[in-house]
Amino acid sequence: MTDAARDFEIRMPTGTDDPLSDAEIQQYRREIDRLDRIILDAV
């Protein structure tokens, strides 16, 4: 497991009363982009 993966905390909001913040959404997007690069490099 990489340092980035260890530092990445997955949060599961319970609905509209606990929405993700913009910063959390950006963090998820960065992690998705990172994983996309890993997958594409492996292909």
C-alpha positions in Angstrom: 0.0 0.0 0.0 1.4 3.4 -0.9 1.6 6.4 1.4 -1.1 8.1 -0.7 -3.4 5.1 -0.2 -2.7 5.0 3.5 -3.4 8.7 3.9 -6.7 8.5 1.9 -9.7 8.3 4.2 -13.0 7.1 2.6 -16.0 8.9 4.1 -19.5 7.6 3.5 -22.0 10.5 4.0 -25.4 9.4 5.2 -27.4 11.6 2.8 -28.3 15.3 2.2 -27.9 16.1 5.9 -24.2 15.2 5.7 -23.0 16.2 2.2 -19.4 16.0 1.1 -17.6 19.3 1.2 -16.0 20.7 -2.0 -12.5 19.9 -0.5 -13.6 16.3 0.0 -15.0 16.0 -3.5 -11.7 17.4 -4.9 -9.7 14.9 -2.8 -11.8 12.0 -4.2 -11.3 13.3 -7.8 -7.5 13.4 -7.2 -7.6 9.8 -5.9 -9.7 8.7 -8.9 -7.2 10.4 -11.3 -4.3 8.7 -9.6 -5.9 5.3 -9.8 -6.8 5.9 -13.5 -3.1 6.6 -14.2 -2.1 3.4 -12.4 -4.6 1.4 -14.4 -3.6 2.9 -17.7 0.1 2.4 -17.0 -0.6 -1.3 -16.3 -2.4 -1.8 -19.6 
